[in-house]
Amino acid sequence: MPAILFLNGWRFFFYANENNEPIHIHAQKAESEGKFWIKEAEFEIEEAWSYNMGPKDKRDVRQIIFSHFEYIIEQWNEFQNKKS
């Protein structure tokens, strides 16, 4: 479960056991967690699911993801290559 970002109390990470899924990132802060699909070609984010995240939390997470969009994709690719 490598964490790649820690910002504003949020931890952004990947799970190692999610084989063959498209690019996505998990975000966790205290009792709140969510999974967000990264649509690289469209420069878009889609919420896969969330738990205990209010609208402000979701906005904050989306803003962080957009601010680090390319970095997250680079880290995803690096992580996937290491698993192979």
C-alpha positions as CSV (number, residue, x, y, z in Angstrom):
1,M,0.0,0.0,0.0
2,P,2.5,2.7,-1.1
3,A,1.5,6.2,-0.1
4,I,2.6,8.8,-2.6
5,L,1.3,12.1,-1.2
6,F,0.5,13.5,2.2
7,L,-1.4,16.8,2.0
8,N,-3.7,18.7,4.3
9,G,-4.2,15.6,6.4
10,W,-5.0,13.4,3.4
11,R,-3.0,10.3,2.5
12,F,-3.0,9.3,-1.2
13,F,-2.1,5.8,-2.0
14,F,-2.4,2.7,-4.1
15,Y,-3.4,-0.9,-3.1
16,A,-1.1,-3.6,-4.4
17,N,-3.8,-6.2,-4.8
18,E,-6.1,-4.4,-7.3
19,N,-5.0,-6.1,-10.5
20,N,-6.0,-5.0,-13.9
21,E,-7.9,-1.9,-12.8
22,P,-7.5,1.4,-14.6
23,I,-5.5,4.2,-13.0
24,H,-7.0,5.3,-9.7
25,I,-5.9,6.7,-6.3
26,H,-7.2,6.2,-2.8
27,A,-7.5,9.1,-0.4
28,Q,-7.8,8.7,3.4
29,K,-8.1,11.1,6.3
30,A,-9.1,9.9,9.7
31,E,-12.4,8.0,9.2
32,S,-12.9,9.2,5.6
33,E,-11.8,7.4,2.6
34,G,-12.5,7.4,-1.2
35,K,-11.4,5.9,-4.4
36,F,-11.1,8.0,-7.5
37,W,-10.6,6.9,-11.2
38,I,-8.0,9.0,-13.1
39,K,-9.0,9.6,-16.7
40,E,-5.7,10.6,-18.2
41,A,-6.8,11.4,-21.8
42,E,-9.7,13.5,-20.6
43,F,-7.9,15.1,-17.7
44,E,-10.8,14.1,-15.5
45,I,-11.5,12.4,-12.2
46,E,-14.4,10.2,-11.4
47,E,-15.4,9.1,-7.9
48,A,-15.5,5.3,-7.7
49,W,-16.8,5.3,-4.1
50,S,-16.4,7.2,-0.9
51,Y,-17.0,6.6,2.8
52,N,-17.7,9.3,5.3
53,M,-16.7,12.1,2.9
54,G,-18.8,15.2,2.8
55,P,-18.9,17.6,-0.2
56,K,-16.0,19.7,1.1
57,D,-13.8,16.7,1.5
58,K,-14.6,15.5,-2.0
59,R,-13.8,19.0,-3.4
60,D,-10.5,19.1,-1.4
61,V,-9.5,15.7,-2.6
62,R,-10.4,16.4,-6.2
63,Q,-8.4,19.7,-6.1
64,I,-5.3,17.9,-4.7
65,I,-5.6,15.2,-7.4
66,F,-5.9,17.8,-10.2
67,S,-2.9,19.7,-8.8
68,H,-0.8,16.5,-8.8
69,F,-2.4,14.8,-11.8
70,E,0.7,14.0,-13.8
71,Y,2.7,13.0,-10.7
72,I,-0.1,10.5,-9.7
73,I,0.0,9.0,-13.2
74,E,3.8,8.7,-13.1
75,Q,3.7,7.1,-9.7
76,W,1.0,4.7,-10.8
77,N,3.0,3.6,-13.9
78,E,6.1,3.2,-11.8
79,F,4.2,1.1,-9.2
80,Q,2.7,-1.1,-11.9
81,N,6.1,-1.7,-13.5
82,K,7.6,-2.7,-10.2
83,K,4.8,-5.3,-9.7
84,S,5.5,-6.9,-13.1
